[in-house]
């Protein structure tokens, strides 16, 4: 008789545990979206040979879902252009920029960034990190 009572008690406790876990909903971790988030470039270049962005230049990107435009600072100049998304594929269209001059190191970084962005193929977001693949090169951003 004691065994039967213990068995019933254990069965009831297991049933309650299962019921309690099935009633709780997992709270999903919010995922940052590519669009409508300001992204700050941290590094760029070929995988395995990444270069850090110069410390005195902020390079940004904002992909605006309202008008399909990417805009931002390339370090010295402001830039903008249309883009399209197809799943995780990123398809930039012609990018234009202002025509200011700056120190050669900034201009070189800006040129490399804009060439890579124009060649963008796909993107991936992990946590607050955005990686844009541009052929053999990548652009790595974090959320501002």
N, C-alpha and C positions, 0 to 999 in steps of 0.2 A: 504494500500500500504506500509506504514512504517513497519507493522508487517511482510510483505512478504520479504522486504529488510533485516530486522534484521534476519529473519529465514534463508534466503539464506546465509547471512554473517556468522552466527553461524555454519551452515552446512559446509560451505567452510573451516572455521577454524578447525572444528572437523576432517574433511577429511584430511587437511594438517597435523594435529597432529598425526593422525593414520599413515599416509604415512611416516612421519619423524621417528616415533618409529619403524616401520617395516623395515626401511632401516638401522637402526643401529644394529650392531652385538654386543652381549654381549662378553666381553673379558673374557675368562675362567681364573680362578685362576690356576696358575701352580701347579701341584701336584708333590710332591717328589716321586721318585721311590725307591723301596726297593734296587734295584740293582744299582751299580756304585755310591753310596753315602756312605760317611764315617759316621757311626752312633756312638755316644758316650753314653754309659750306664749311666743313672741317678739314677735308682732305680730298685730293683728286689725283688722277694719273692712272698708270697701269697697275693692275692688281699685283701686290708684292713689292711695288716700287712707288707707293703713294707718297705724295708731298703734302705737308701741312700747309694750310692757308697762312699767308703772312700775317703776323700778329696785329699789325696796324691797319688791316683792311677787312671789312665785313662784306662777304659775298652772300647775297640772299636770293631766294626764289619764292614767289607766291603764285600758285596755280589757281586761278580764279574760275570756279565752276560757273559763275553767272555769265561770263562773257567769253570763256574759253581762251583766256590770255594768261601767259606767264610773264610776270614782271619782277624786277628786283634791281639790286645793285651788283655790278660786276667787280666792284672794288674801287674803280675810278668813275666809270660811267654807269648810267642807268640803262637798262635794256628792257625789251618787251617783244612779244610775238605770240602768235596763235599756236595752239596745240590741240591734239585730240587724244582721247584715251580709248583703248579697246582692251578691256580686262586690265592686265598689268602692263600692256604695251603702251608706251608713251611715244607719240608721233608729233615732234615739233615741226612748225612751219617756219618760214623765214623770220629770223630774229633781227631786230634793228636796235641801235644804241646811239646814245649821245656821242659827241665827238670831242671829249675833253682829253687832255694829256696829263700824264702823271709820271712818277719815277719809273724807270725802265723795268724794275723788278715787278711792280704792280701791273704794268702794261703787259708784261709777259704772262703773268698769272691770269689776267683778264682774258687775254687771247686764248690761252689753253682752256679756260673754263668755258668760254662761249663756243669754241670749236667742239668741245665735248658735249655740251648741252644740245647743240644743233644736231649732233649725231646720236642722240638718245634713242634707245630701242625699248627698254623696259625699266620698271622700277619695282622695288621691294621695300616694305616698311616692317621693321622689327623694333617693337618698343617705340622709342622716340627717335629712331635712326632711319633715315631714308637713304637707300642706295639706288642710284640711277646708273644703269649699264649702258655704255656708249661704245659699242664695238669691243675693243680690247681694253678700254679705259672705263673707269668708274668715277662717279661723283658721290661723295658721302656727306650727308647733311645731318644736322640734328634740329629738333624743334626749337624755335626761338622762345 
